[in-house]
Amino acid sequence: MYRILLVEDDFALSSAIEKTLSDYGNEVSTITDFRNVTGEFVKYQPHLVLMDIMLPYYNGYHWCSEIRKISNVPIVFISSASNNMNIVTAIGLGGDDFIAKPVDSMVLSAKIQAVLRRTYKISEAGNSMQFHGAVLNTGDASVIYDGKHIELTKNELRILQILLDHKGRIVSRDDLMNALWQSDMYVEENTLTVNVARLRKKLSENGLTDVIITKPGSGYMIV
């Protein structure tokens, strides 16, 4: 089940959209405080945002820009102002798609499901690695787990990828450091410790606990 945040001030339309998307098995929350869209976004943690352009207080472009400062979650615009300039602006600000009003329920559902599949379902053979019920997608540096899309930094991706390549075996700290920082520059050992700790914390916060095992004096492993 995916969580969709609906930012639409037309009550009749938002009710119809909510029913349509719910019928397809999604959970939908409709914004009630149009002064605090970002706050409701953070609280709800949606998998996708459906955003109108013309809104009270601030328009959809503003809220798209604000959300993009903290998240890469897909944003689909819906608007009756469907001229080329609005479409270009919406996509340029980080929107993933644009649906013109009046909204056809079948088109809406098809587009929303397509964006969700594209974002959260790994389909490229050889571009993913499975572990603990999760999938590491090396193509976009993310982990998919329990419907959640966990974004990784370059170093976090490399650490997880190396450990999974050697699943069930210990990878020494020296080997990890050489793989991450292949240069003559001296790198503090604590740098690796910090990167592993951040990766652990990010996975744990999303329900993936005890993934990376520390072997004191030896290194790390994933069992």
Buried (B, 14 or more C-beta within 10 A) or exposed (E): EBBBBBBBBBEEBBEBBBEBBEEBEBBBBBBEEBEEBBEBBEEBEBBBBBBBBEBEEBBBBBBBEBBBEEBBBBBBBBBEBBEEEBBEBBBEBBBBBBBBBEBEBEEBBEBBBEBBEEBBEBEEEEEBBEBBEBBBBBEBBBBBBEEBBBBBEEBBBBBBBBBBEBEEEBBEBEBBBEBBBEEEEEEEEEEBEEBBEBBBEBBEEBEBEEBBEBEEEEBBBBE
